[in-house]
Amino acid sequence: MAAGTGTAYVRVCGLSELEEDTPRRVEVGGTPVSVVRTEGEVYAIHDICSHANVSLSEGEVEDCQIECWLHGSRFDLRTGKPSGPPATRPVPVYPVKIEGDGPEAAVLVSVTQES
């Protein structure tokens, strides 16, 4: 596969719109993404649980993990890896950039696959 032309970032929301430890569902190019602000960082993870095909953004965030509300699967926001059953497959994570400062700061996410 040929190398990509770079990673395309899309503005998904303002940084001030994200509440601490409260997932927010967005769509980036038709891909459902859960954006989470926790522990001073912003993460973007695929919004669909790999075990039960439900929205992760409806779950809770704790210790840099998001929990699926249906069966309790927990996924690391940094890697997408499940921390235990019932999920056994990871979910994709996506790069995040913050542009600007203060109340004008914007959250940008890329779902471009490279590799």
Disulfide bonds with the S-S distance in Angstrom:
none
